[in-house]
């Protein structure tokens, strides 16, 4: 099979197409032909060696989220059959590049995947796992009382977009930070107010809770009311302890049943997602350049 490997820490040019033996599914695994793999900022961070737990020694395979078709099952696997469509997530925080989604084939534990519903494309489905699970877990970490006000940065993006929708569905009043050329899409998520990202956030708060999904760090922290909660998707400078703000980083924990629910919600139209562009696997370096440049509306997806 062909796969994309990070051959050294550095720029997008270190992503190289390589050939490897086809993986063989072991007990409790299925062999999946990958039809879509999402390029996340986390993949860029891994390429640069800027990930929790320290850099991974190259060469390694990047990629968390994928969707595809089962082509072979392990000896004791009875849940899936060849031809079944699935969507899932490589728990990259554990595999650390021994398995990655930037590949034609993945031998995946059945606990990594859920069925891909009819009517949902592999590209759209692959945008769900990491972003939607992170958003769901962030809201649960907030532990907010009913009808709270929540500010979400990066509501045009994956985590922020899902978080805004889930918070609205939970009955919260959502203030969503978005680019001025993307206000309509974010407004259609049901938020109470769209806040242009070039606006001084100091005039927006105080609010009891902020999910800083970008993160923008200090401007987001300034919006949080004293005694409130500030969640970020990566570490940011500590807030003055005198403000009594609960400040935490959201680190993804894979939850198969939650993923099953979220994928069904996207398939039924209860949650929205979007794909900005698709590129063939061989153009992974170009995909990384697009993600690093920022401003993309939706996810960048690699396809066969």
Secondary structure by P-SEA (a helix, b strand, c coil): cbbbbcccccccccccccccccccccccbbbbcccbbbbcaaaaaaaacccccccccccbbbbccbbbbbcccccccccccccccccccccccccccccccccccccccccccccccccccaaaaaaccaaaaaaaaaaaaaccccbbbbbbcccccaaaaaaaaaaaaaccccccccccccaaaaaacccccccccccccccccccccccccccccaaaaaaccccbbbbbcccccccccccccbbbbbbbbbbaaaaaaaaaaaaaccbbbbbcccccccaaaaaaaaaaaccccbbbbbcc
